[in-house]
């Protein structure tokens, strides 16, 4: 049971770190998506 709680805590910390990383890089992701959209629809 304690192992399950520890795994749950590790998962929560990982999820928070992942969300923070995505939030920090949101503008970069947006630029990449706009670039790909331009590449696809330019033809």
N, CA, C and O of each residue as an XYZ file, in Angstrom:
172
protein
N       0.829     -1.200      0.000
C       0.000      0.000      0.000
C       0.873      1.264      0.000
O       0.565      2.232     -0.695
N       1.952      1.252      0.773
C       2.830      2.423      0.824
C       3.496      2.658     -0.526
O       3.699      3.800     -0.940
N       3.836      1.561     -1.209
C       4.457      1.691     -2.530
C       3.507      2.387     -3.496
O       3.925      3.220     -4.299
N       2.212      2.035     -3.411
C       1.202      2.650     -4.280
C       1.118      4.155     -4.035
O       1.012      4.937     -4.980
N       1.167      4.557     -2.762
C       1.109      5.980     -2.412
C       2.347      6.703     -2.936
O       2.246      7.811     -3.463
N       3.521      6.073     -2.791
C       4.765      6.674     -3.282
C       4.712      6.844     -4.798
O       5.100      7.888     -5.322
N       4.228      5.811     -5.509
C       4.112      5.897     -6.966
C       3.139      6.995     -7.371
O       3.370      7.710     -8.347
N       2.051      7.128     -6.618
C       1.064      8.179     -6.910
C       1.694      9.564     -6.751
O       1.466     10.445     -7.580
N       2.480      9.759     -5.700
C       3.143     11.049     -5.459
C       4.140     11.343     -6.582
O       4.201     12.464     -7.087
N       4.922     10.325     -6.969
C       5.895     10.513     -8.056
C       5.166     10.876     -9.349
O       5.619     11.748    -10.091
N       4.045     10.214     -9.622
C       3.272     10.511    -10.824
C       2.753     11.943    -10.799
O       2.816     12.640    -11.812
N       2.244     12.386     -9.664
C       1.733     13.756     -9.545
C       2.849     14.779     -9.776
O       2.653     15.767    -10.484
N       4.017     14.539     -9.178
C       5.144     15.454     -9.368
C       5.544     15.492    -10.846
O       5.806     16.565    -11.389
N       5.592     14.327    -11.494
C       5.921     14.264    -12.920
C       4.909     15.005    -13.765
O       5.280     15.690    -14.718
N       3.625     14.878    -13.426
C       2.579     15.571    -14.181
C       2.717     17.086    -14.032
O       2.549     17.825    -15.003
N       3.019     17.545    -12.829
C       3.195     18.990    -12.601
C       4.396     19.508    -13.393
O       4.321     20.571    -14.009
N       5.497     18.763    -13.378
C       6.690     19.171    -14.127
C       6.391     19.209    -15.625
O       6.817     20.130    -16.322
N       5.656     18.203    -16.120
C       5.313     18.159    -17.546
C       4.430     19.350    -17.921
O       4.652     19.982    -18.953
N       3.438     19.658    -17.096
C       2.554     20.798    -17.381
C       3.347     22.106    -17.372
O       3.117     22.974    -18.214
N       4.275     22.252    -16.428
C       5.113     23.445    -16.359
C       5.976     23.574    -17.614
O       6.117     24.664    -18.167
N       6.554     22.454    -18.059
C       7.395     22.481    -19.257
C       6.573     22.867    -20.482
O       7.027     23.655    -21.312
N       5.362     22.314    -20.599
C       4.501     22.654    -21.739
C       4.119     24.126    -21.679
O       4.133     24.807    -22.705
N       3.779     24.628    -20.499
C       3.387     26.037    -20.360
C       4.551     26.963    -20.715
O       4.341     28.016    -21.317
N       5.771     26.580    -20.349
C       6.946     27.419    -20.665
C       7.230     27.436    -22.167
O       7.709     28.440    -22.693
N       6.937     26.326    -22.863
C       7.289     26.204    -24.272
C       6.095     26.392    -25.199
O       6.163     26.047    -26.378
N       4.996     26.941    -24.670
C       3.777     27.061    -25.461
C       3.995     27.936    -26.683
O       3.516     27.605    -27.767
N       4.714     29.053    -26.531
C       4.939     29.933    -27.675
C       5.793     29.245    -28.736
O       5.567     29.440    -29.931
N       6.763     28.448    -28.319
C       7.598     27.725    -29.275
C       6.760     26.696    -30.030
O       6.899     26.544    -31.243
N       5.888     25.989    -29.305
C       5.001     25.003    -29.942
C       4.081     25.691    -30.945
O       3.835     25.173    -32.035
N       3.572     26.872    -30.561
C       2.682     27.621    -31.460
C       3.413     28.005    -32.745
O       2.854     27.875    -33.834
N       4.655     28.476    -32.633
C       5.444     28.868    -33.805
C       5.667     27.663    -34.714
O       5.549     27.775    -35.934
N       5.988     26.511    -34.124
C       6.213     25.297    -34.929
C       4.931     24.899    -35.653
O       4.975     24.539    -36.829
N       3.791     24.960    -34.967
C       2.520     24.581    -35.607
C       2.180     25.532    -36.756
O       1.715     25.086    -37.805
N       2.405     26.829    -36.574
C       2.145     27.796    -37.639
C       3.059     27.522    -38.831
O       2.621     27.611    -39.978
N       4.321     27.191    -38.571
C       5.284     26.883    -39.629
C       4.815     25.674    -40.435
O       4.836     25.711    -41.665
N       4.390     24.597    -39.758
C       3.922     23.396    -40.457
C       2.663     23.685    -41.251
O       2.499     23.186    -42.365
N       1.752     24.508    -40.672
C       0.514     24.867    -41.389
C       0.862     25.611    -42.667
O       0.267     25.346    -43.711
N       1.806     26.529    -42.608
C       2.222     27.278    -43.791
C       2.850     26.346    -44.827
O       2.608     26.490    -46.025
N       3.657     25.390    -44.361
C       4.270     24.449    -45.292
C       3.209     23.615    -46.025
O       3.316     23.370    -47.227
N       2.194     23.190    -45.282
C       1.178     22.299    -45.872
C       0.269     23.056    -46.838
O      -0.022     22.569    -47.931
N      -0.176     24.237    -46.439
C      -1.198     24.948    -47.236
C      -0.612     25.902    -48.269
O      -1.354     26.580    -48.980
N       0.721     25.959    -48.356
C       1.335     26.889    -49.321
C       1.158     26.396    -50.756
O       1.115     27.193    -51.694
N       1.057     25.078    -50.917
C       1.045     24.496    -52.263
C      -0.207     24.801    -53.039
O      -0.344     24.371    -54.185
